[in-house]
Amino acid sequence: MKMNTNLVSVDWLNEYLNNEHLIVLDASPTANAAGLEASTASRMIPTARPFNIKGTFSDQESSFPNTIPSEKQFENECRKLGINNSSTIVVYDNLGIYTSPRVWWMFNIMGHQNISVLNGGLPEWISRKYKTINKKDQKEIYASGNFSARFQHDFVKTYQDILKNIDTNSFLLVDARSKGRFNGTAKEPRQYLKSGHIPNSINIPFQEVLEDGKFKTVEQIKKVFDTSCNTSQDLVFSCGSGITACIIMLAYELAFKENRYLFDGSWTEWAERQNLKIS
């Protein structure tokens, strides 16, 4: 069962939900996000397996949030979830499109491209009146998988890469945070850090490629990028901590071409290393 698309509909997933080669991952934030109904937070798609971005799928020794784990850690945790090299994966979250593109990116740079994001996520699934179950009723013990990771390090840009690029302009840095945070007029969620932006970067807030919790059409996405930047350049994506940057990245791939470069530390790492702290 091979996927030829980075995005699937809830109708497609409902049709293939019980396929033996399909694994559904629930990448919903563990904390209840503002405005998220408690009833939605406790629900999940049947057969889905929890994918803990901030826990088991982050480098817990890193000073920065959501840092991608080592090849070995990623491989081991995938095997615990019963993921095989032959698995077809669909990932979703309970905010529509939020954390799920981060998981799509992680699997791609770990050498597994047979993965798609569920467009609209759990809210769209529920709106179509498809079945959900309580998270407490889902088992969390799976037959061990044989997943093998192959970390493609070139897709992960470091602080030094970003610093060097200010002079070389070898790529364009696209920041997915809000305009207020980018312009320094709104506060950062990490209140000890100043807001602002990395020199020579541009701003495309991730909300601009979404509509009603789903990705806009390819034509609409192209317009967003064409009015903001030169798409013939190599683009590197950034945000606050590497989550929403992947939304913009996936939108770009849907509309243009393969591009999975991410400044994983994003503004949090930049601001801390530049000592942009509120005294």
LUMDREN-253345 format. One line per 2 residues: number of its first residue (from 1); their letters; for each residue x, y, z of C-alpha. Coordinates in nm, 3 decimals, decimal comma, padded with zeros to 5 digits. Each point is the difference from the previous one (the first is absolute). Last residue first. Example, Ala and Ser with C-alpha at 12.3 -4.5 7.8 and 13.67 -1.06 7.14 Angstrom:
BEGIN
2) sa) 01,367/-00,106/00,714 ~ -00,137/-00,344/00,066 .
***
This chain:
BEGIN
279) si) 01,552/04,162/03,154 ~ -00,186/-00,135/-00,301 .
277) kl) 00,235/-00,224/-00,193 ~ 00,148/00,037/-00,345 .
275) nq) 00,325/-00,167/00,105 ~ 00,093/-00,078/-00,363 .
273) re) 00,026/-00,367/00,094 ~ -00,337/00,018/00,178 .
271) aw) -00,172/00,192/-00,279 ~ 00,130/-00,234/-00,271 .
269) et) -00,087/-00,316/00,193 ~ -00,356/00,110/00,072 .
267) ws) -00,041/00,154/-00,344 ~ 00,051/-00,333/-00,180 .
265) gd) 00,193/-00,285/00,163 ~ -00,095/-00,230/-00,288 .
263) fl) 00,096/00,238/-00,278 ~ -00,182/-00,213/-00,256 .
261) yr) 00,074/-00,107/-00,356 ~ -00,260/-00,235/-00,145 .
259) ne) -00,047/00,120/-00,357 ~ -00,151/-00,216/-00,273 .
257) kf) -00,180/00,214/-00,253 ~ -00,268/00,262/-00,054 .
255) al) -00,353/00,002/00,135 ~ -00,017/-00,301/00,232 .
253) ey) 00,366/00,042/00,091 ~ -00,054/00,361/00,102 .
251) al) -00,304/-00,093/00,209 ~ 00,208/-00,270/00,171 .
249) mi) 00,268/00,255/00,087 ~ -00,253/00,254/00,125 .
247) ic) -00,147/-00,259/00,236 ~ 00,350/-00,119/00,092 .
245) at) 00,088/00,347/00,125 ~ -00,294/-00,041/00,239 .
243) ig) 00,195/-00,249/00,213 ~ 00,369/00,095/00,002 .
241) sg) 00,023/00,200/00,325 ~ -00,113/00,354/-00,073 .
239) cs) -00,010/-00,008/-00,379 ~ 00,249/-00,096/-00,272 .
237) fv) 00,010/-00,124/-00,356 ~ 00,291/-00,010/-00,243 .
235) ld) -00,069/00,086/-00,362 ~ 00,230/-00,061/-00,293 .
233) qs) -00,064/00,275/-00,251 ~ -00,221/-00,035/-00,308 .
231) tn) -00,298/00,079/00,222 ~ 00,090/00,369/00,017 .
229) cs) -00,199/00,126/00,295 ~ -00,320/00,142/00,144 .
227) td) -00,250/00,052/-00,281 ~ 00,099/-00,324/-00,173 .
225) fv) -00,020/-00,191/00,329 ~ -00,359/00,091/00,083 .
223) kk) -00,106/-00,026/-00,365 ~ 00,141/-00,351/-00,023 .
221) iq) -00,202/-00,096/00,308 ~ -00,322/00,123/-00,160 .
219) ev) 00,065/-00,196/-00,320 ~ 00,087/-00,314/00,196 .
217) tk) -00,326/00,027/00,190 ~ 00,003/00,106/00,365 .
215) fk) 00,106/-00,249/00,263 ~ -00,259/-00,089/00,261 .
213) gd) -00,102/00,140/00,338 ~ -00,268/00,230/-00,143 .
211) el) 00,250/00,150/-00,244 ~ 00,375/-00,048/00,019 .
209) ve) 00,297/00,137/-00,197 ~ -00,018/00,345/00,163 .
207) qf) -00,034/-00,149/00,349 ~ 00,367/-00,101/-00,014 .
205) pi) 00,109/00,364/00,016 ~ 00,224/00,073/-00,301 .
203) ni) 00,280/00,229/00,120 ~ 00,334/00,065/-00,169 .
201) sn) 00,353/-00,049/00,130 ~ 00,290/00,235/-00,084 .
199) pi) 00,097/00,046/00,368 ~ -00,172/-00,242/00,244 .
197) hg) -00,323/00,135/00,140 ~ -00,157/00,179/00,294 .
195) sk) -00,140/-00,110/00,334 ~ 00,194/00,024/00,325 .
193) ly) 00,041/-00,312/00,209 ~ -00,086/-00,044/00,369 .
191) qr) -00,369/-00,032/-00,088 ~ 00,036/-00,320/-00,195 .
189) pe) -00,333/00,044/-00,177 ~ 00,163/00,300/-00,173 .
187) ka) -00,158/00,342/00,041 ~ -00,136/00,210/-00,284 .
185) tg) 00,151/00,308/-00,166 ~ 00,336/-00,152/-00,093 .
183) nf) -00,071/-00,012/-00,372 ~ 00,016/-00,381/-00,015 .
181) rg) -00,205/-00,038/00,319 ~ -00,266/00,239/-00,130 .
179) ks) 00,000/-00,150/-00,348 ~ -00,074/-00,341/00,145 .
177) ra) 00,262/-00,275/-00,022 ~ 00,072/-00,198/-00,318 .
175) dv) 00,346/00,147/-00,071 ~ 00,144/-00,064/-00,348 .
173) ll) 00,381/00,007/-00,028 ~ 00,123/00,047/-00,356 .
171) fs) 00,308/-00,194/-00,109 ~ 00,362/00,061/-00,100 .
169) nt) -00,021/00,359/00,126 ~ 00,375/-00,015/00,079 .
167) di) 00,020/00,258/00,279 ~ -00,316/-00,078/00,198 .
165) nk) 00,044/-00,360/-00,117 ~ 00,292/-00,055/00,236 .
163) li) -00,218/00,062/00,306 ~ -00,272/-00,230/-00,130 .
161) dq) 00,244/-00,284/-00,065 ~ 00,164/00,057/00,340 .
159) yt) -00,339/-00,025/00,171 ~ -00,053/-00,332/-00,172 .
157) kv) -00,200/-00,103/-00,305 ~ -00,155/-00,346/-00,009 .
155) fd) -00,056/-00,125/-00,356 ~ 00,367/-00,089/-00,040 .
153) hq) -00,025/-00,245/00,291 ~ -00,185/-00,266/-00,197 .
151) fr) -00,053/-00,248/00,285 ~ -00,050/-00,354/-00,126 .
149) as) -00,244/-00,166/00,241 ~ -00,085/-00,370/-00,008 .
147) fn) -00,351/-00,113/00,100 ~ -00,025/-00,368/00,091 .
145) gs) -00,313/00,020/00,215 ~ -00,069/-00,141/00,346 .
143) ay) -00,352/-00,130/00,047 ~ -00,197/00,276/00,166 .
141) ie) -00,093/00,099/00,353 ~ -00,184/00,331/00,036 .
139) kq) -00,359/-00,122/00,000 ~ -00,267/00,256/-00,078 .
137) dk) -00,288/00,032/00,246 ~ 00,146/00,291/00,197 .
135) kn) 00,027/00,199/-00,320 ~ -00,378/-00,010/-00,031 .
133) it) -00,110/-00,122/-00,340 ~ -00,099/00,173/-00,322 .
131) ky) -00,229/-00,104/-00,285 ~ -00,051/00,215/-00,306 .
129) kr) -00,258/00,276/00,021 ~ 00,151/00,203/-00,286 .
127) si) 00,049/00,285/00,248 ~ 00,183/-00,243/00,228 .
125) we) 00,259/-00,086/-00,265 ~ 00,037/00,370/-00,086 .
123) pl) 00,066/00,085/00,365 ~ 00,240/-00,299/00,030 .
121) gg) 00,234/00,113/-00,276 ~ -00,105/00,250/-00,264 .
119) nl) 00,218/-00,160/-00,266 ~ 00,143/-00,323/00,139 .
117) vs) 00,375/00,023/-00,060 ~ 00,167/-00,266/-00,212 .
115) in) 00,286/-00,246/00,046 ~ 00,184/-00,240/-00,229 .
113) qh) 00,307/00,225/-00,005 ~ 00,204/-00,186/00,261 .
111) gm) 00,369/00,101/-00,004 ~ 00,033/00,167/00,340 .
109) in) -00,031/00,336/-00,174 ~ -00,340/-00,102/-00,130 .
107) fm) -00,115/-00,144/00,333 ~ 00,081/00,322/00,181 .
105) ww) -00,167/00,217/-00,263 ~ -00,331/-00,189/00,017 .
103) vr) 00,020/00,018/00,381 ~ 00,039/00,378/-00,013 .
101) ps) -00,287/00,015/-00,248 ~ -00,227/-00,159/00,268 .
99) ty) 00,063/00,264/00,268 ~ -00,243/00,264/-00,130 .
97) ig) -00,254/-00,081/-00,267 ~ -00,346/-00,073/00,140 .
95) ln) 00,059/00,065/00,371 ~ -00,051/-00,362/00,105 .
93) dy) 00,302/-00,133/-00,187 ~ 00,051/-00,234/-00,293 .
91) vv) 00,254/-00,244/-00,144 ~ -00,051/-00,259/-00,272 .
89) it) 00,270/-00,265/-00,038 ~ 00,047/-00,281/-00,251 .
87) ss) 00,223/-00,260/00,159 ~ 00,259/-00,195/-00,200 .
85) nn) 00,295/00,109/00,213 ~ -00,204/-00,106/00,300 .
83) ig) -00,171/00,196/00,277 ~ -00,119/-00,197/00,303 .
81) lk) -00,009/00,302/00,230 ~ 00,299/-00,136/00,193 .
79) rc) 00,181/-00,025/-00,334 ~ -00,056/00,369/-00,059 .
77) en) 00,148/00,079/00,342 ~ 00,312/-00,203/-00,078 .
75) ef) 00,054/00,160/-00,340 ~ -00,045/00,354/00,128 .
73) qk) 00,239/-00,063/00,287 ~ 00,258/-00,154/-00,231 .
71) es) -00,013/00,280/-00,259 ~ 00,038/00,257/00,274 .
69) pi) -00,293/00,210/00,109 ~ -00,131/00,316/-00,170 .
67) tn) -00,005/00,294/00,238 ~ -00,356/00,070/00,119 .
65) pf) 00,109/00,263/00,255 ~ 00,358/00,131/00,031 .
63) ss) 00,267/-00,084/00,258 ~ 00,025/-00,351/-00,143 .
61) eq) 00,031/-00,300/00,230 ~ -00,360/-00,109/-00,055 .
59) ds) 00,055/-00,034/-00,373 ~ -00,359/-00,019/-00,120 .
57) ft) -00,210/-00,294/-00,118 ~ -00,055/-00,161/00,341 .
55) gk) -00,131/00,318/00,158 ~ -00,079/00,321/-00,185 .
53) in) -00,109/-00,177/-00,319 ~ -00,197/-00,279/00,168 .
51) fp) -00,149/-00,213/-00,278 ~ -00,303/-00,184/00,138 .
49) ra) -00,133/-00,289/-00,214 ~ -00,324/00,022/-00,194 .
47) tp) -00,208/-00,320/-00,045 ~ -00,328/00,196/00,043 .
45) im) 00,041/00,377/-00,046 ~ 00,043/00,185/00,328 .
43) rs) -00,207/00,177/00,263 ~ 00,103/00,151/00,335 .
41) at) 00,104/00,338/-00,139 ~ -00,321/00,023/-00,201 .
39) sa) -00,220/-00,034/00,310 ~ 00,218/00,250/00,186 .
37) el) -00,065/00,260/-00,267 ~ 00,309/00,165/-00,140 .
35) ga) -00,018/00,378/00,037 ~ 00,343/00,030/00,154 .
33) an) 00,197/-00,317/-00,049 ~ -00,042/-00,293/00,238 .
31) at) 00,350/-00,128/00,059 ~ 00,111/-00,321/-00,168 .
29) ps) -00,004/00,158/-00,344 ~ -00,158/-00,236/-00,254 .
27) ad) 00,239/-00,221/-00,197 ~ -00,244/-00,289/-00,042 .
25) lv) 00,163/-00,249/-00,236 ~ -00,191/-00,229/-00,235 .
23) il) 00,178/-00,310/-00,125 ~ -00,110/-00,161/-00,327 .
21) he) 00,136/-00,334/-00,119 ~ -00,291/-00,205/00,135 .
19) nn) -00,260/00,225/-00,162 ~ -00,265/00,073/00,261 .
17) ly) -00,013/00,376/-00,053 ~ -00,001/-00,022/-00,380 .
15) en) -00,344/00,147/-00,074 ~ -00,003/00,227/00,306 .
13) lw) 00,344/00,128/-00,095 ~ -00,110/00,093/-00,351 .
11) dv) -00,308/00,183/00,130 ~ 00,216/00,181/00,255 .
9) sv) 00,204/00,137/-00,288 ~ 00,366/-00,073/-00,072 .
7) ln) 00,307/00,224/-00,031 ~ 00,361/-00,077/-00,090 .
5) tn) -00,105/-00,196/-00,307 ~ 00,110/-00,309/-00,186 .
3) mk) -00,048/-00,238/00,292 ~ 00,107/-00,360/-00,037 .
1) m) -00,191/-00,303/00,127 .
***
